[in-house]
Amino acid sequence: MKRGLWLILLLGFSALSFAPERAKADLDYLVGIGPRVAGSPAAAQAAEYLAQQARAAGYVTEFQSFSYTRSRDTGSSLSLGESRLEAFALSGSPGGSFEAVLQAVPGIGAAGDYDNLDVQGKIVVVRRGGIPFLEKARQAAARGALAIVVVNNEPGGVRGTYGATGPIPGVTVAGRDGEGLFARSGERVRLVVGSVLEQAQARNVIARRADSQAPGVVVGGHYDSVPGAPGANDNASGTVTALELARTLRSESWARDVWFVWFDGEEDGLWGSRNFVQAYPEWVRGLRAMINLDMVGVRASSALGIGGNPALLELLERSGVQFNDIGNSGGSDHTPFAQAGVPVLFFHWGIDPNYHQPTDTVADPQVMAETAGVVRLVLERILGR
């Protein structure tokens, strides 16, 4: 987009009261309560805060409670001789202890990477990226692998999820530790996957205007974070951007049927958005769009990434918005809506170095304000003035 139009968009939105200082206060609160793991006291505190802030802005709020079974990592590791590497069990992974030969798989563990490889009964090691963890595990399992080790594509460690029950045990290891594993293919290793099953009690937070009986557009993002990560960018940034949008749109007549939903359990496999779609099929069928904000507080790429429905993307292009088309990216809360036939847009500034780390403590309200300006533009185009 031409710089002049971009400035007009931002200045126009700023005049409509997106308040960076208020957004910063919200961010500080959510980050300050610690990792918001679904079902934890911190997550419950975050949900209450969001509901209270939405009510203060003039919305009617309710909680959608649900439960699900998830796996929790009680301690995982990979040992080769005298070397022992810390590992993180993938959420949804079976647990147990395993001894077998390590087999390096070139690439990311896609189907073609297994050509001419015998992995039957072995523990395979692959690189992160390209395809979801679950697909990596399925490809390995289809060829008889006993378990899978995924080496992070950043120096640090990462916690991941299958998003379902995994076909074989799986862990991740830090990039700085795991890269050397590829040179040790053929050695015998011991893998401990400390997964145990537990019930998580979670809640979505729903906010609507009192004069709205059904949503026309849902704007939302997940408020939970992974264990050990305060989740400033992932995803207090999207959570707070949606909250500040709710405040600024409260008095707009055309935005009467914009509902705001903050999802729980995303990090364990999109549980909040799945449960919303399943619990409210009539509302979902009537939606004109779902807009998902996930990791919109750090400028991790050169332009805002937006993916989803082609007609909505074309609407943005016609409006002069410059963005990176990230296609039909999955892995976040727009996915269950898209699967139900709802036109979706996914707003995402990219993966920053603090992703799923204890250092995810900072997000930039100005970047969030830029994102919110584009979301508002989309809503105006969809719903009209």
Contacts in CASP RR format, 6 or more apart in sequence:
PFRMAT RR
TARGET T0000
AUTHOR 0000-0000-0000
METHOD contacts of the structure
MODEL  1
MKRGLWLILLLGFSALSFAPERAKADLDYLVGIGPRVAGSPAAAQAAEYL
AQQARAAGYVTEFQSFSYTRSRDTGSSLSLGESRLEAFALSGSPGGSFEA
VLQAVPGIGAAGDYDNLDVQGKIVVVRRGGIPFLEKARQAAARGALAIVV
VNNEPGGVRGTYGATGPIPGVTVAGRDGEGLFARSGERVRLVVGSVLEQA
QARNVIARRADSQAPGVVVGGHYDSVPGAPGANDNASGTVTALELARTLR
SESWARDVWFVWFDGEEDGLWGSRNFVQAYPEWVRGLRAMINLDMVGVRA
SSALGIGGNPALLELLERSGVQFNDIGNSGGSDHTPFAQAGVPVLFFHWG
IDPNYHQPTDTVADPQVMAETAGVVRLVLERILGR
1 320 0 8 1.000
1 321 0 8 1.000
1 322 0 8 1.000
2 320 0 8 1.000
5 320 0 8 1.000
6 322 0 8 1.000
9 321 0 8 1.000
9 373 0 8 1.000
9 374 0 8 1.000
9 377 0 8 1.000
10 369 0 8 1.000
10 370 0 8 1.000
10 373 0 8 1.000
13 248 0 8 1.000
13 369 0 8 1.000
13 372 0 8 1.000
13 373 0 8 1.000
13 376 0 8 1.000
14 369 0 8 1.000
16 248 0 8 1.000
16 376 0 8 1.000
17 247 0 8 1.000
17 248 0 8 1.000
18 244 0 8 1.000
18 245 0 8 1.000
18 248 0 8 1.000
18 369 0 8 1.000
18 372 0 8 1.000
18 373 0 8 1.000
19 244 0 8 1.000
19 247 0 8 1.000
20 365 0 8 1.000
20 366 0 8 1.000
20 368 0 8 1.000
20 369 0 8 1.000
21 365 0 8 1.000
22 244 0 8 1.000
22 247 0 8 1.000
23 240 0 8 1.000
23 241 0 8 1.000
23 243 0 8 1.000
23 244 0 8 1.000
23 365 0 8 1.000
23 368 0 8 1.000
23 369 0 8 1.000
24 365 0 8 1.000
26 53 0 8 1.000
26 236 0 8 1.000
26 239 0 8 1.000
26 240 0 8 1.000
26 243 0 8 1.000
26 244 0 8 1.000
27 232 0 8 1.000
27 236 0 8 1.000
27 237 0 8 1.000
27 240 0 8 1.000
27 363 0 8 1.000
27 365 0 8 1.000
29 49 0 8 1.000
30 36 0 8 1.000
30 46 0 8 1.000
30 49 0 8 1.000
30 223 0 8 1.000
30 231 0 8 1.000
30 232 0 8 1.000
30 236 0 8 1.000
30 239 0 8 1.000
30 240 0 8 1.000
31 230 0 8 1.000
31 231 0 8 1.000
31 232 0 8 1.000
31 236 0 8 1.000
31 361 0 8 1.000
32 230 0 8 1.000
33 42 0 8 1.000
33 45 0 8 1.000
33 46 0 8 1.000
34 42 0 8 1.000
34 230 0 8 1.000
35 42 0 8 1.000
35 225 0 8 1.000
35 226 0 8 1.000
35 227 0 8 1.000
35 228 0 8 1.000
35 229 0 8 1.000
35 230 0 8 1.000
35 231 0 8 1.000
36 42 0 8 1.000
36 43 0 8 1.000
36 46 0 8 1.000
36 223 0 8 1.000
36 224 0 8 1.000
36 225 0 8 1.000
36 231 0 8 1.000
37 43 0 8 1.000
37 224 0 8 1.000
37 225 0 8 1.000
37 226 0 8 1.000
37 227 0 8 1.000
37 228 0 8 1.000
37 267 0 8 1.000
38 70 0 8 1.000
38 200 0 8 1.000
38 202 0 8 1.000
38 224 0 8 1.000
38 264 0 8 1.000
38 265 0 8 1.000
38 267 0 8 1.000
38 268 0 8 1.000
38 271 0 8 1.000
39 200 0 8 1.000
39 201 0 8 1.000
39 202 0 8 1.000
39 264 0 8 1.000
43 202 0 8 1.000
43 203 0 8 1.000
43 223 0 8 1.000
43 224 0 8 1.000
43 264 0 8 1.000
44 203 0 8 1.000
46 223 0 8 1.000
46 224 0 8 1.000
46 239 0 8 1.000
47 63 0 8 1.000
47 203 0 8 1.000
47 205 0 8 1.000
47 223 0 8 1.000
47 262 0 8 1.000
47 264 0 8 1.000
50 205 0 8 1.000
50 207 0 8 1.000
50 223 0 8 1.000
50 239 0 8 1.000
50 243 0 8 1.000
50 262 0 8 1.000
51 61 0 8 1.000
51 63 0 8 1.000
51 205 0 8 1.000
51 207 0 8 1.000
53 243 0 8 1.000
54 61 0 8 1.000
54 205 0 8 1.000
54 207 0 8 1.000
54 243 0 8 1.000
54 246 0 8 1.000
54 260 0 8 1.000
55 61 0 8 1.000
55 207 0 8 1.000
57 246 0 8 1.000
57 247 0 8 1.000
57 250 0 8 1.000
58 209 0 8 1.000
58 250 0 8 1.000
59 207 0 8 1.000
59 208 0 8 1.000
59 209 0 8 1.000
59 210 0 8 1.000
59 246 0 8 1.000
59 250 0 8 1.000
59 260 0 8 1.000
60 207 0 8 1.000
60 208 0 8 1.000
60 209 0 8 1.000
60 210 0 8 1.000
61 205 0 8 1.000
61 206 0 8 1.000
61 207 0 8 1.000
62 205 0 8 1.000
62 206 0 8 1.000
63 203 0 8 1.000
63 204 0 8 1.000
63 205 0 8 1.000
63 206 0 8 1.000
64 203 0 8 1.000
64 204 0 8 1.000
64 205 0 8 1.000
64 206 0 8 1.000
64 272 0 8 1.000
64 275 0 8 1.000
64 276 0 8 1.000
64 279 0 8 1.000
65 201 0 8 1.000
65 202 0 8 1.000
65 203 0 8 1.000
66 202 0 8 1.000
66 203 0 8 1.000
66 204 0 8 1.000
66 271 0 8 1.000
66 272 0 8 1.000
66 275 0 8 1.000
66 279 0 8 1.000
67 199 0 8 1.000
67 200 0 8 1.000
67 201 0 8 1.000
67 202 0 8 1.000
68 199 0 8 1.000
68 200 0 8 1.000
68 202 0 8 1.000
68 265 0 8 1.000
68 268 0 8 1.000
68 271 0 8 1.000
69 197 0 8 1.000
69 198 0 8 1.000
69 199 0 8 1.000
69 200 0 8 1.000
70 91 0 8 1.000
70 92 0 8 1.000
70 197 0 8 1.000
70 198 0 8 1.000
70 199 0 8 1.000
70 200 0 8 1.000
70 268 0 8 1.000
71 89 0 8 1.000
71 91 0 8 1.000
71 92 0 8 1.000
71 93 0 8 1.000
71 95 0 8 1.000
71 195 0 8 1.000
71 196 0 8 1.000
71 197 0 8 1.000
71 198 0 8 1.000
72 195 0 8 1.000
72 196 0 8 1.000
72 197 0 8 1.000
72 198 0 8 1.000
73 88 0 8 1.000
73 89 0 8 1.000
73 159 0 8 1.000
73 194 0 8 1.000
73 195 0 8 1.000
73 227 0 8 1.000
74 194 0 8 1.000
74 195 0 8 1.000
74 196 0 8 1.000
75 89 0 8 1.000
75 192 0 8 1.000
75 194 0 8 1.000
76 86 0 8 1.000
76 87 0 8 1.000
76 88 0 8 1.000
76 89 0 8 1.000
76 171 0 8 1.000
76 191 0 8 1.000
76 192 0 8 1.000
76 193 0 8 1.000
76 194 0 8 1.000
76 195 0 8 1.000
77 84 0 8 1.000
77 85 0 8 1.000
77 86 0 8 1.000
77 87 0 8 1.000
77 191 0 8 1.000
77 192 0 8 1.000
78 84 0 8 1.000
78 85 0 8 1.000
78 87 0 8 1.000
78 149 0 8 1.000
78 171 0 8 1.000
78 173 0 8 1.000
78 181 0 8 1.000
78 189 0 8 1.000
78 190 0 8 1.000
78 191 0 8 1.000
78 192 0 8 1.000
79 85 0 8 1.000
79 189 0 8 1.000
79 190 0 8 1.000
79 191 0 8 1.000
79 192 0 8 1.000
80 102 0 8 1.000
80 181 0 8 1.000
80 184 0 8 1.000
80 187 0 8 1.000
80 189 0 8 1.000
81 187 0 8 1.000
85 173 0 8 1.000
85 174 0 8 1.000
85 177 0 8 1.000
85 178 0 8 1.000
86 173 0 8 1.000
86 174 0 8 1.000
86 177 0 8 1.000
87 149 0 8 1.000
87 171 0 8 1.000
87 172 0 8 1.000
87 173 0 8 1.000
87 191 0 8 1.000
87 192 0 8 1.000
87 193 0 8 1.000
88 157 0 8 1.000
88 158 0 8 1.000
88 159 0 8 1.000
88 160 0 8 1.000
88 171 0 8 1.000
88 172 0 8 1.000
88 173 0 8 1.000
89 95 0 8 1.000
89 169 0 8 1.000
89 170 0 8 1.000
89 171 0 8 1.000
89 193 0 8 1.000
89 194 0 8 1.000
89 195 0 8 1.000
90 133 0 8 1.000
90 137 0 8 1.000
90 150 0 8 1.000
90 160 0 8 1.000
90 161 0 8 1.000
90 162 0 8 1.000
90 166 0 8 1.000
90 170 0 8 1.000
90 171 0 8 1.000
90 172 0 8 1.000
91 159 0 8 1.000
91 160 0 8 1.000
91 161 0 8 1.000
91 162 0 8 1.000
91 163 0 8 1.000
91 267 0 8 1.000
91 268 0 8 1.000
91 269 0 8 1.000
92 161 0 8 1.000
92 162 0 8 1.000
92 163 0 8 1.000
92 164 0 8 1.000
92 165 0 8 1.000
92 166 0 8 1.000
92 195 0 8 1.000
93 162 0 8 1.000
93 166 0 8 1.000
93 168 0 8 1.000
93 169 0 8 1.000
93 170 0 8 1.000
93 171 0 8 1.000
93 193 0 8 1.000
93 195 0 8 1.000
94 165 0 8 1.000
94 166 0 8 1.000
94 168 0 8 1.000
94 169 0 8 1.000
94 193 0 8 1.000
94 195 0 8 1.000
95 169 0 8 1.000
95 193 0 8 1.000
95 194 0 8 1.000
95 195 0 8 1.000
95 196 0 8 1.000
96 169 0 8 1.000
96 192 0 8 1.000
96 193 0 8 1.000
96 194 0 8 1.000
96 195 0 8 1.000
97 190 0 8 1.000
97 191 0 8 1.000
97 192 0 8 1.000
97 193 0 8 1.000
98 123 0 8 1.000
98 146 0 8 1.000
98 147 0 8 1.000
98 169 0 8 1.000
98 190 0 8 1.000
98 191 0 8 1.000
98 192 0 8 1.000
98 193 0 8 1.000
99 188 0 8 1.000
99 189 0 8 1.000
99 190 0 8 1.000
99 191 0 8 1.000
100 121 0 8 1.000
100 122 0 8 1.000
100 123 0 8 1.000
100 146 0 8 1.000
100 147 0 8 1.000
100 188 0 8 1.000
100 189 0 8 1.000
100 191 0 8 1.000
101 121 0 8 1.000
101 122 0 8 1.000
101 123 0 8 1.000
101 186 0 8 1.000
101 187 0 8 1.000
101 188 0 8 1.000
101 189 0 8 1.000
102 122 0 8 1.000
102 123 0 8 1.000
102 124 0 8 1.000
102 125 0 8 1.000
102 149 0 8 1.000
102 181 0 8 1.000
102 184 0 8 1.000
102 185 0 8 1.000
102 186 0 8 1.000
102 187 0 8 1.000
102 188 0 8 1.000
102 189 0 8 1.000
103 117 0 8 1.000
103 118 0 8 1.000
103 119 0 8 1.000
103 122 0 8 1.000
103 123 0 8 1.000
103 124 0 8 1.000
103 125 0 8 1.000
103 145 0 8 1.000
103 185 0 8 1.000
103 186 0 8 1.000
104 124 0 8 1.000
104 125 0 8 1.000
104 181 0 8 1.000
104 182 0 8 1.000
104 183 0 8 1.000
104 184 0 8 1.000
104 185 0 8 1.000
105 113 0 8 1.000
105 114 0 8 1.000
105 117 0 8 1.000
105 119 0 8 1.000
105 124 0 8 1.000
105 125 0 8 1.000
105 126 0 8 1.000
105 140 0 8 1.000
106 113 0 8 1.000
107 113 0 8 1.000
107 126 0 8 1.000
107 127 0 8 1.000
108 126 0 8 1.000
108 127 0 8 1.000
108 128 0 8 1.000
108 129 0 8 1.000
108 130 0 8 1.000
108 131 0 8 1.000
108 136 0 8 1.000
109 124 0 8 1.000
109 126 0 8 1.000
109 127 0 8 1.000
109 131 0 8 1.000
109 136 0 8 1.000
109 139 0 8 1.000
109 140 0 8 1.000
110 130 0 8 1.000
110 131 0 8 1.000
110 135 0 8 1.000
110 136 0 8 1.000
110 139 0 8 1.000
111 139 0 8 1.000
113 126 0 8 1.000
113 139 0 8 1.000
114 139 0 8 1.000
114 140 0 8 1.000
114 143 0 8 1.000
117 143 0 8 1.000
119 140 0 8 1.000
119 143 0 8 1.000
119 144 0 8 1.000
119 145 0 8 1.000
120 143 0 8 1.000
120 144 0 8 1.000
120 145 0 8 1.000
121 144 0 8 1.000
121 145 0 8 1.000
121 146 0 8 1.000
122 145 0 8 1.000
122 146 0 8 1.000
123 145 0 8 1.000
123 146 0 8 1.000
123 147 0 8 1.000
123 148 0 8 1.000
123 149 0 8 1.000
123 189 0 8 1.000
123 191 0 8 1.000
124 140 0 8 1.000
124 145 0 8 1.000
124 147 0 8 1.000
124 148 0 8 1.000
124 149 0 8 1.000
125 148 0 8 1.000
125 149 0 8 1.000
125 150 0 8 1.000
125 151 0 8 1.000
125 178 0 8 1.000
125 181 0 8 1.000
125 182 0 8 1.000
125 185 0 8 1.000
126 136 0 8 1.000
126 140 0 8 1.000
126 148 0 8 1.000
126 149 0 8 1.000
126 150 0 8 1.000
126 151 0 8 1.000
127 150 0 8 1.000
127 151 0 8 1.000
127 153 0 8 1.000
128 150 0 8 1.000
128 151 0 8 1.000
128 152 0 8 1.000
128 153 0 8 1.000
128 158 0 8 1.000
128 172 0 8 1.000
129 153 0 8 1.000
132 331 0 8 1.000
133 150 0 8 1.000
133 160 0 8 1.000
133 161 0 8 1.000
133 162 0 8 1.000
133 163 0 8 1.000
133 170 0 8 1.000
133 172 0 8 1.000
134 162 0 8 1.000
134 163 0 8 1.000
134 164 0 8 1.000
134 166 0 8 1.000
136 148 0 8 1.000
136 150 0 8 1.000
137 148 0 8 1.000
137 162 0 8 1.000
137 166 0 8 1.000
137 167 0 8 1.000
137 168 0 8 1.000
137 170 0 8 1.000
138 167 0 8 1.000
140 148 0 8 1.000
140 168 0 8 1.000
141 167 0 8 1.000
141 168 0 8 1.000
145 168 0 8 1.000
146 168 0 8 1.000
146 169 0 8 1.000
147 168 0 8 1.000
147 169 0 8 1.000
147 170 0 8 1.000
147 171 0 8 1.000
147 191 0 8 1.000
147 193 0 8 1.000
148 168 0 8 1.000
148 169 0 8 1.000
148 170 0 8 1.000
148 171 0 8 1.000
149 170 0 8 1.000
149 171 0 8 1.000
149 172 0 8 1.000
149 173 0 8 1.000
149 178 0 8 1.000
149 181 0 8 1.000
149 191 0 8 1.000
150 170 0 8 1.000
150 171 0 8 1.000
150 172 0 8 1.000
150 173 0 8 1.000
151 172 0 8 1.000
151 173 0 8 1.000
151 175 0 8 1.000
151 178 0 8 1.000
151 179 0 8 1.000
151 181 0 8 1.000
151 182 0 8 1.000
152 158 0 8 1.000
152 172 0 8 1.000
152 173 0 8 1.000
152 174 0 8 1.000
152 175 0 8 1.000
152 178 0 8 1.000
153 175 0 8 1.000
154 175 0 8 1.000
154 353 0 8 1.000
154 355 0 8 1.000
155 174 0 8 1.000
155 175 0 8 1.000
155 176 0 8 1.000
156 174 0 8 1.000
156 175 0 8 1.000
156 176 0 8 1.000
156 357 0 8 1.000
157 172 0 8 1.000
157 173 0 8 1.000
157 174 0 8 1.000
157 175 0 8 1.000
157 356 0 8 1.000
157 357 0 8 1.000
158 172 0 8 1.000
158 174 0 8 1.000
158 355 0 8 1.000
158 356 0 8 1.000
158 357 0 8 1.000
159 172 0 8 1.000
159 226 0 8 1.000
159 227 0 8 1.000
159 229 0 8 1.000
159 356 0 8 1.000
160 172 0 8 1.000
160 226 0 8 1.000
160 356 0 8 1.000
161 267 0 8 1.000
161 268 0 8 1.000
161 269 0 8 1.000
163 268 0 8 1.000
163 269 0 8 1.000
163 270 0 8 1.000
164 269 0 8 1.000
169 191 0 8 1.000
169 193 0 8 1.000
169 195 0 8 1.000
170 193 0 8 1.000
171 191 0 8 1.000
171 193 0 8 1.000
173 181 0 8 1.000
200 265 0 8 1.000
200 268 0 8 1.000
200 271 0 8 1.000
202 224 0 8 1.000
202 264 0 8 1.000
202 265 0 8 1.000
202 271 0 8 1.000
202 272 0 8 1.000
203 264 0 8 1.000
204 261 0 8 1.000
204 262 0 8 1.000
204 263 0 8 1.000
204 264 0 8 1.000
204 272 0 8 1.000
204 275 0 8 1.000
204 276 0 8 1.000
205 223 0 8 1.000
205 261 0 8 1.000
205 262 0 8 1.000
206 259 0 8 1.000
206 260 0 8 1.000
206 261 0 8 1.000
207 246 0 8 1.000
207 259 0 8 1.000
207 260 0 8 1.000
207 261 0 8 1.000
208 215 0 8 1.000
208 259 0 8 1.000
208 260 0 8 1.000
209 250 0 8 1.000
209 256 0 8 1.000
211 256 0 8 1.000
212 256 0 8 1.000
212 257 0 8 1.000
212 259 0 8 1.000
214 257 0 8 1.000
214 282 0 8 1.000
214 283 0 8 1.000
214 286 0 8 1.000
215 257 0 8 1.000
215 258 0 8 1.000
215 259 0 8 1.000
215 283 0 8 1.000
215 286 0 8 1.000
215 287 0 8 1.000
216 257 0 8 1.000
216 258 0 8 1.000
216 259 0 8 1.000
216 286 0 8 1.000
216 287 0 8 1.000
216 288 0 8 1.000
216 289 0 8 1.000
216 383 0 8 1.000
217 257 0 8 1.000
217 258 0 8 1.000
217 259 0 8 1.000
217 287 0 8 1.000
217 288 0 8 1.000
217 289 0 8 1.000
217 290 0 8 1.000
217 291 0 8 1.000
217 379 0 8 1.000
217 382 0 8 1.000
217 383 0 8 1.000
218 258 0 8 1.000
218 259 0 8 1.000
218 260 0 8 1.000
218 261 0 8 1.000
218 287 0 8 1.000
218 289 0 8 1.000
218 290 0 8 1.000
218 291 0 8 1.000
218 337 0 8 1.000
219 242 0 8 1.000
219 245 0 8 1.000
219 246 0 8 1.000
219 258 0 8 1.000
219 259 0 8 1.000
219 260 0 8 1.000
219 261 0 8 1.000
219 290 0 8 1.000
219 291 0 8 1.000
219 293 0 8 1.000
219 375 0 8 1.000
219 379 0 8 1.000
220 238 0 8 1.000
220 242 0 8 1.000
220 260 0 8 1.000
220 261 0 8 1.000
220 262 0 8 1.000
220 263 0 8 1.000
220 290 0 8 1.000
220 291 0 8 1.000
220 292 0 8 1.000
220 293 0 8 1.000
220 333 0 8 1.000
221 235 0 8 1.000
221 238 0 8 1.000
221 239 0 8 1.000
221 242 0 8 1.000
221 261 0 8 1.000
221 262 0 8 1.000
221 263 0 8 1.000
221 266 0 8 1.000
221 292 0 8 1.000
221 293 0 8 1.000
221 294 0 8 1.000
221 332 0 8 1.000
221 333 0 8 1.000
222 235 0 8 1.000
222 239 0 8 1.000
222 262 0 8 1.000
222 263 0 8 1.000
222 264 0 8 1.000
222 265 0 8 1.000
222 266 0 8 1.000
222 267 0 8 1.000
222 272 0 8 1.000
222 273 0 8 1.000
222 294 0 8 1.000
222 332 0 8 1.000
222 333 0 8 1.000
223 235 0 8 1.000
223 236 0 8 1.000
223 239 0 8 1.000
223 262 0 8 1.000
223 263 0 8 1.000
223 264 0 8 1.000
224 235 0 8 1.000
224 263 0 8 1.000
224 264 0 8 1.000
224 265 0 8 1.000
224 266 0 8 1.000
224 267 0 8 1.000
224 268 0 8 1.000
225 231 0 8 1.000
225 234 0 8 1.000
225 235 0 8 1.000
225 236 0 8 1.000
225 267 0 8 1.000
225 360 0 8 1.000
226 234 0 8 1.000
226 267 0 8 1.000
226 356 0 8 1.000
228 358 0 8 1.000
229 356 0 8 1.000
229 357 0 8 1.000
229 358 0 8 1.000
229 360 0 8 1.000
230 236 0 8 1.000
230 358 0 8 1.000
230 360 0 8 1.000
230 361 0 8 1.000
231 360 0 8 1.000
231 361 0 8 1.000
232 297 0 8 1.000
232 354 0 8 1.000
232 360 0 8 1.000
232 361 0 8 1.000
232 362 0 8 1.000
232 363 0 8 1.000
233 295 0 8 1.000
233 296 0 8 1.000
233 297 0 8 1.000
233 298 0 8 1.000
233 352 0 8 1.000
233 354 0 8 1.000
233 355 0 8 1.000
233 360 0 8 1.000
233 362 0 8 1.000
233 363 0 8 1.000
234 294 0 8 1.000
234 295 0 8 1.000
234 355 0 8 1.000
234 356 0 8 1.000
234 360 0 8 1.000
235 266 0 8 1.000
235 293 0 8 1.000
235 294 0 8 1.000
235 295 0 8 1.000
236 363 0 8 1.000
237 293 0 8 1.000
237 295 0 8 1.000
237 296 0 8 1.000
237 297 0 8 1.000
237 298 0 8 1.000
237 363 0 8 1.000
237 367 0 8 1.000
237 368 0 8 1.000
238 293 0 8 1.000
238 294 0 8 1.000
238 295 0 8 1.000
238 296 0 8 1.000
238 297 0 8 1.000
238 368 0 8 1.000
238 371 0 8 1.000
239 262 0 8 1.000
239 293 0 8 1.000
240 363 0 8 1.000
240 365 0 8 1.000
240 368 0 8 1.000
241 293 0 8 1.000
241 296 0 8 1.000
241 297 0 8 1.000
241 368 0 8 1.000
241 371 0 8 1.000
241 372 0 8 1.000
241 375 0 8 1.000
242 260 0 8 1.000
242 262 0 8 1.000
242 293 0 8 1.000
243 260 0 8 1.000
243 262 0 8 1.000
244 368 0 8 1.000
244 369 0 8 1.000
244 372 0 8 1.000
245 260 0 8 1.000
245 372 0 8 1.000
245 375 0 8 1.000
245 376 0 8 1.000
246 260 0 8 1.000
248 372 0 8 1.000
248 376 0 8 1.000
249 255 0 8 1.000
249 258 0 8 1.000
249 376 0 8 1.000
249 379 0 8 1.000
254 380 0 8 1.000
254 383 0 8 1.000
254 384 0 8 1.000
254 385 0 8 1.000
255 379 0 8 1.000
255 383 0 8 1.000
257 383 0 8 1.000
258 379 0 8 1.000
258 383 0 8 1.000
261 276 0 8 1.000
263 270 0 8 1.000
263 272 0 8 1.000
263 273 0 8 1.000
263 276 0 8 1.000
263 333 0 8 1.000
264 271 0 8 1.000
264 272 0 8 1.000
265 271 0 8 1.000
265 272 0 8 1.000
266 272 0 8 1.000
266 273 0 8 1.000
266 294 0 8 1.000
266 332 0 8 1.000
266 333 0 8 1.000
270 331 0 8 1.000
270 332 0 8 1.000
270 333 0 8 1.000
270 335 0 8 1.000
270 336 0 8 1.000
272 333 0 8 1.000
273 333 0 8 1.000
273 334 0 8 1.000
273 335 0 8 1.000
273 336 0 8 1.000
273 337 0 8 1.000
274 336 0 8 1.000
276 284 0 8 1.000
276 336 0 8 1.000
277 284 0 8 1.000
277 336 0 8 1.000
277 337 0 8 1.000
277 339 0 8 1.000
277 340 0 8 1.000
281 340 0 8 1.000
284 337 0 8 1.000
284 340 0 8 1.000
284 342 0 8 1.000
285 340 0 8 1.000
287 337 0 8 1.000
287 342 0 8 1.000
287 343 0 8 1.000
288 343 0 8 1.000
288 382 0 8 1.000
288 383 0 8 1.000
289 309 0 8 1.000
289 312 0 8 1.000
289 342 0 8 1.000
289 343 0 8 1.000
289 344 0 8 1.000
289 345 0 8 1.000
289 378 0 8 1.000
289 382 0 8 1.000
290 334 0 8 1.000
290 337 0 8 1.000
290 338 0 8 1.000
290 342 0 8 1.000
290 343 0 8 1.000
290 344 0 8 1.000
290 345 0 8 1.000
291 334 0 8 1.000
291 344 0 8 1.000
291 345 0 8 1.000
291 347 0 8 1.000
291 375 0 8 1.000
291 378 0 8 1.000
291 379 0 8 1.000
292 332 0 8 1.000
292 333 0 8 1.000
292 334 0 8 1.000
292 337 0 8 1.000
292 344 0 8 1.000
292 345 0 8 1.000
292 346 0 8 1.000
292 347 0 8 1.000
293 347 0 8 1.000
293 371 0 8 1.000
293 375 0 8 1.000
294 332 0 8 1.000
294 333 0 8 1.000
294 346 0 8 1.000
294 347 0 8 1.000
294 348 0 8 1.000
295 348 0 8 1.000
295 349 0 8 1.000
295 350 0 8 1.000
295 351 0 8 1.000
295 352 0 8 1.000
295 355 0 8 1.000
296 304 0 8 1.000
296 347 0 8 1.000
296 348 0 8 1.000
296 349 0 8 1.000
296 367 0 8 1.000
296 368 0 8 1.000
296 371 0 8 1.000
297 349 0 8 1.000
297 363 0 8 1.000
297 364 0 8 1.000
297 365 0 8 1.000
297 367 0 8 1.000
297 368 0 8 1.000
297 371 0 8 1.000
298 349 0 8 1.000
298 350 0 8 1.000
298 352 0 8 1.000
298 354 0 8 1.000
298 362 0 8 1.000
298 363 0 8 1.000
298 364 0 8 1.000
298 367 0 8 1.000
299 349 0 8 1.000
299 364 0 8 1.000
299 367 0 8 1.000
300 349 0 8 1.000
300 350 0 8 1.000
300 351 0 8 1.000
300 352 0 8 1.000
301 324 0 8 1.000
301 349 0 8 1.000
301 350 0 8 1.000
302 324 0 8 1.000
303 322 0 8 1.000
303 323 0 8 1.000
303 324 0 8 1.000
304 323 0 8 1.000
304 324 0 8 1.000
304 347 0 8 1.000
304 348 0 8 1.000
304 349 0 8 1.000
304 370 0 8 1.000
304 371 0 8 1.000
304 374 0 8 1.000
305 323 0 8 1.000
305 324 0 8 1.000
305 325 0 8 1.000
305 326 0 8 1.000
305 347 0 8 1.000
305 348 0 8 1.000
305 349 0 8 1.000
305 350 0 8 1.000
306 313 0 8 1.000
306 316 0 8 1.000
306 323 0 8 1.000
306 324 0 8 1.000
306 325 0 8 1.000
306 326 0 8 1.000
306 345 0 8 1.000
306 346 0 8 1.000
306 347 0 8 1.000
306 348 0 8 1.000
306 374 0 8 1.000
307 313 0 8 1.000
307 325 0 8 1.000
307 326 0 8 1.000
307 327 0 8 1.000
307 328 0 8 1.000
307 329 0 8 1.000
307 345 0 8 1.000
307 346 0 8 1.000
307 348 0 8 1.000
308 327 0 8 1.000
308 328 0 8 1.000
308 329 0 8 1.000
308 334 0 8 1.000
308 338 0 8 1.000
308 343 0 8 1.000
308 344 0 8 1.000
308 345 0 8 1.000
308 346 0 8 1.000
309 338 0 8 1.000
309 343 0 8 1.000
309 344 0 8 1.000
309 345 0 8 1.000
311 343 0 8 1.000
312 343 0 8 1.000
312 344 0 8 1.000
312 345 0 8 1.000
312 378 0 8 1.000
312 382 0 8 1.000
313 325 0 8 1.000
313 345 0 8 1.000
315 378 0 8 1.000
315 381 0 8 1.000
315 382 0 8 1.000
316 323 0 8 1.000
316 374 0 8 1.000
316 377 0 8 1.000
316 378 0 8 1.000
319 377 0 8 1.000
319 381 0 8 1.000
321 374 0 8 1.000
321 377 0 8 1.000
323 374 0 8 1.000
326 346 0 8 1.000
326 348 0 8 1.000
328 338 0 8 1.000
329 346 0 8 1.000
329 348 0 8 1.000
330 346 0 8 1.000
332 346 0 8 1.000
332 348 0 8 1.000
334 344 0 8 1.000
334 345 0 8 1.000
334 346 0 8 1.000
337 344 0 8 1.000
338 344 0 8 1.000
345 378 0 8 1.000
347 371 0 8 1.000
347 374 0 8 1.000
347 375 0 8 1.000
349 367 0 8 1.000
349 371 0 8 1.000
352 360 0 8 1.000
353 359 0 8 1.000
354 360 0 8 1.000
354 361 0 8 1.000
354 362 0 8 1.000
END
